[in-house]
């Protein structure tokens, strides 16, 4: 069926696909009459359908900034220089190089490009639906309602991605999208990350409201697994909760989060993990980040933060050494983390710890790949690596919304609402994972296990214990762009001094607007983290 009267909308939508969203796989660009390919209800709907995959590709491609963020936040440590990993996690911290000629510029801009590809596709598809009664009649009320609810959900995800990653962005949907003569989207006025996140929350609310209508289940081809309208509403609530908190750039902003809203959304959110079916190397949900975290060279444990599990005092000795001289050995002996936390290997020697691996970390049989490229910083080396990714090759289920994350987010909200005081309910939520890992019951308000043991040698209080659980239980979280330690760490005040608290609006975008390109972080630069709350030695 070919539709009349709306050719300009459909042609513009086609050009959006060809210029920005070609990997949606809904248009045959070799077709001599390609414009005709989207002048059917199915093809208009496909514009919206493919948007989630665009967002997902931004999250999981090896070309995003996640590996650098992860290293900058000490979530893991790697010596390979790819993807800006070594450069951006160097000490002292450098500023972001916002220059199209720079080798790592692609990593700076990938999440921007993928998010706006998703938003452009949704805007074009929903605009075509809104402005054509013929298309609405052909799709039927139920499919139109589903497309709008699903589209609003992905609009929430994509705007939230821009807010979390960048200092500024623009809001784009079917109500404000404008195409130029060539059919490309004309960007809107830039606004700051707070306004972008407010918009994202609004789209999630719209998805929740539209999920109250009657429409058929979202097929597994749209998001790798089938999703009911009730599930979509719960997912939107959970995304609201996590993104509202993670958007903070400073401890003051984190404290000012609407924690009552966070509690309400957690309670209305997912009741169990929401997972995607994304096997390694599988199509169409290939996950490009896999190799970044699979090998020992890429994903060694970083002693900088994970060392807080140690009870032997070696962690404090390691921190006292100038970063340029740090090694994975102290006093001629391996720096082994001695801890009651069962997520780490148990024992006091390498052989004992190899024989008793932790549920999260272990010591590999061969350490050859760990200790290489000393010129890139021997402080990156450790005896450990995470088991998380090594198990993924045989388990295609990738958790995107983690119920444990939601429990711990609620625990923080309750703590904040109580005036930064522990509550019985918050302690119970933290204890779920803490006690399962062999640590003590926190309900009495005392950290008897002394995990985490802070850089100054003191035992962390309730909030530090809560943060510890959040870090270890959500490490490499896909739903938090594989770098939750970065996105939450900046609001907690954990980041190393002068670490950029966000990426700059891409320079090419600024040049198109004839505005100056900016950057963040580095010594003396704007948009850099203040000295960490841990007062790490040698910060500058």
Secondary structure, DSSP 8 states (H G I E B T S, - for coil): ---SS-HHHHHHHHHHHHHH-GGG----TT-TTGGGGGSSHHHHHHHHHTHHHHHHHHHH-TTSSHHHHHHHTTS-B----GGGHHHHT-SS-------TTSTTHHHHHHHHHHHHHHHHHHHHHHHHHHH-HHHHHHH-HHHHHHHHHHHHHHHHHHHHHHHHHBSEE----TTT--B-TTS-B-----EEHHHHHHHHHHHHHHHHHHTTS----B-HHHHSS-B-HHHHHHHHHHHHHHHHHHT-SSHHHHHTS-HHHHHHHHHHS-SS-EEEE--TT-SSS--TTHHHHHSTTT-B--HHHHGGG--SSHHHHHHHS-GGG--SEETTEE-----S-TTS--SSSHHHHHHS--SSEE--S--TTTS--GGG-GGG--S-EESTGGGGGG--EEEEE-HHHHHHHHHHHHHHHTTS---HHHHHHHHHHHHHTT----TTS--TT--SB-TTS-B--HHHHHHHHHHHHHTT-GGGTT-HHHHHHHHHT-S-TT-BSSB---HHHHHHTT-------STT-TTB--S-TT--TT--
